[in-house]
Every structure is written in structure tokens, then in C-alpha cells.
Amino acid sequence: MDSQCLFDPAHHTSARQQTEGWVDFQFSPDAVFARVSDHASMGDWIPMVHAISVTHPHPVGPGASAIGTARHITFRGGLTITETVVYWNPPYCYAYSTEGKHVPLKNYIGLFTIEATGEHSGRLIMREYFELGRVEQSLLPHGIVSTFRHALGSLAKLTGGTQYAMTEISLV
């Protein structure tokens, strides 16, 4: 499976890339894509998730999504966000936008890409593009990067991960 993610974030946001994380895995790339695109079970690896519901713009098959599929996530403490798929290219990548009443991230796009290195190995890459106001900038290194570093560590355990990292790319 060659990397065939042709997603261009500039078509969906003017924000710069702010974070990047990755997991080197020892499972089949298709299985890893299925895991990160299983919206209803993301609480298995993303911390602080209380509940997730998923809606689709039209009927889709089991395990499938489409542009317009939305996951409605409620975190412990009551924060609710909606992440909507804006690009869908299984089993290579998908991208989503995020909205919510108290979400400090503006013009947000998240991207999951699978780069296969073998039949049972590869790298999952997560990139985030967003803008922050001055007050919210303190969330980047402490909240966002820390939260997703923990999430990628949990995801690594579920995907035969051998290494993982989450880093800050730039400050707004």
C-alpha cells in the first residue's frame, strides 16, 4: 500500500500546521486505518472522553464514513465538540474540522495519514492545523500536545506501536 493521501489543508483552512504526531506500528496498515477511523471507539485512546455519537450525511456501510460524517464528542467536564470529516480516502487518510462553543482552536483541520512500510508495518501520522488567540496560546504546549501525546501512546498500544511522539511545530 503506497501513501496516497492527496489532501491539501490549504483548501480547508488558512491556518498553519501547529502539531505533528506519529506512531510506528507493527499491524497491517488497513487495520490501523480502521482503528483511527472508528469514530465511535475513539474514547478507547483519547483521554477524557465521556461519550461519542456519530452521524452520517447518507447511509454508509459498517466501518465506513464519508465526507460529512460527524462525530459528536462530549468530554468529562461537559465540553462538547463536533468533528466533521472533510476528506475521506480509505485506507490512506482522512481529515476533519472541529467546532464547538468553547473550542479555542480556530480554523482547525486534523489529518490522519497512514504510510505503509510493509504488509504489517508503517507509520501513522497525525497533523493539526489551527489558529489560536493570544490567551489560548498557553494551551498548545501544555494541553493540546500533552493530551495528544497521551492519546498516541494509548493508540500505540492498540496498534502494535513500537515508537510514538507528539511535537509542537510552531506557535501562532
C-alpha positions in Angstrom: 0.0 0.0 0.0 1.6 3.2 -1.1 0.8 6.5 0.6 -1.9 8.0 -1.4 -3.0 10.9 0.7 -3.5 13.8 -1.6 -5.2 16.0 1.0 -4.3 19.7 0.7 -5.1 21.5 4.0 -5.0 24.9 2.3 -8.3 24.0 0.6 -9.9 23.9 4.1 -8.0 26.3 6.3 -5.6 29.2 6.2 -4.1 28.1 9.5 -0.5 26.9 9.7 0.4 23.4 10.9 0.9 23.6 14.6 1.4 20.0 15.8 2.5 16.6 14.4 2.5 13.2 16.0 3.3 9.8 14.8 3.1 6.1 15.7 5.3 3.5 14.2 3.2 0.3 14.1 3.5 -3.4 13.5 -0.1 -4.1 12.4 -1.5 -4.1 8.9 -1.9 -0.6 7.7 -5.5 -1.3 6.9 -6.2 -2.4 10.5 -4.5 0.8 11.8 -6.6 3.0 9.5 -9.7 1.1 10.6 -8.8 1.8 14.2 -8.2 5.6 13.8 -11.3 6.0 11.7 -13.6 4.1 14.0 -15.2 7.3 15.4 -17.4 5.6 18.0 -14.4 3.9 19.7 -12.0 6.9 19.8 -12.7 7.2 23.6 -10.6 4.0 23.9 -7.4 6.0 23.2 -8.3 9.7 23.5 -8.2 10.8 27.2 -11.2 12.4 29.0 -13.8 11.3 26.5 -17.2 10.7 28.2 -19.4 9.9 25.1 -19.3 9.8 21.3 -22.1 9.7 18.8 -21.7 9.5 15.1 -23.9 10.8 12.3 -23.6 10.3 8.5 -24.8 12.5 5.7 -26.2 9.4 3.9 -26.2 5.6 4.6 -22.7 4.1 4.7 -21.6 0.5 5.2 -20.3 -0.9 8.5 -17.0 0.8 9.5 -17.3 3.3 6.7 -17.6 7.1 6.7 -17.9 9.8 4.1 -17.3 13.5 3.7 -19.9 15.0 6.1 -19.7 12.2 8.7 -19.7 13.9 12.1 -18.5 12.6 15.5 -20.1 14.5 18.4 -17.7 14.2 21.4 -18.5 15.0 25.0 -15.6 15.2 27.3 -15.6 14.8 31.1 -16.4 18.2 32.4 -19.0 18.9 29.8 -17.0 20.3 26.8 -18.8 19.1 23.6 -17.2 19.3 20.1 -18.2 18.2 16.7 -15.6 16.9 14.3 -16.8 16.6 10.7 -14.9 14.6 8.0 -13.9 17.0 5.2 -11.7 14.5 3.3 -12.1 10.7 3.1 -9.6 8.4 1.3 -9.5 5.0 3.0 -7.3 3.3 3.8 -4.7 6.1 3.4 -6.0 9.2 5.2 -8.9 11.3 6.3 -9.2 14.9 7.5 -11.7 16.6 9.7 -12.7 20.0 11.0 -13.6 20.8 14.6 -16.3 23.1 16.0 -17.7 23.8 19.5 -19.0 26.6 21.6 -15.9 26.8 23.8 -13.3 25.4 21.5 -10.2 27.7 21.5 -8.9 26.4 18.2 -10.0 28.4 15.2 -9.8 27.2 11.5 -9.0 23.7 12.8 -8.2 20.8 10.5 -6.9 17.5 11.8 -5.4 14.9 9.4 -4.6 11.2 9.9 -2.3 9.6 7.3 -1.1 6.0 7.0 2.3 5.4 5.4 2.8 1.7 4.9 6.4 0.4 5.1 5.4 -3.3 4.7 2.4 -5.7 4.9 2.4 -5.4 8.7 4.2 -2.2 9.4 4.1 1.5 8.8 3.7 4.9 10.3 0.5 6.7 11.4 0.9 10.5 11.2 -1.4 13.0 12.8 -1.2 16.7 11.8 -3.1 19.6 13.2 -3.6 23.0 11.6 -5.2 25.8 13.6 -5.1 29.3 14.9 -5.1 30.5 18.5 -5.7 33.8 20.1 -3.0 35.2 22.5 -4.8 33.9 25.6 -5.2 30.4 24.2 -1.5 30.1 23.1 -0.7 28.7 26.5 -2.9 25.7 25.7 -0.7 24.5 22.9 2.3 23.1 24.7 0.5 22.1 27.9 -3.0 21.0 26.9 -3.0 20.0 23.2 0.4 18.5 22.8 0.3 16.7 26.2 -3.2 15.3 25.5 -2.4 14.0 22.1 1.0 12.6 23.3 -1.0 10.6 25.8 -3.6 9.6 23.1 -0.8 8.5 20.7 0.7 6.4 23.5 -2.6 4.7 24.0 -3.1 4.2 20.3 0.4 2.7 20.0 -0.6 0.0 22.5 -3.7 -0.8 20.4 -1.8 -0.9 17.1 1.4 -2.8 17.8 3.2 0.6 18.1 7.0 0.5 18.7 7.6 4.2 19.0 5.5 7.4 19.1 5.9 11.1 19.5 3.8 14.3 19.5 5.5 17.6 18.9 4.7 21.3 18.6 5.6 22.6 15.1 5.2 26.4 15.6 3.5 28.9 17.8 0.9 31.3 16.3 
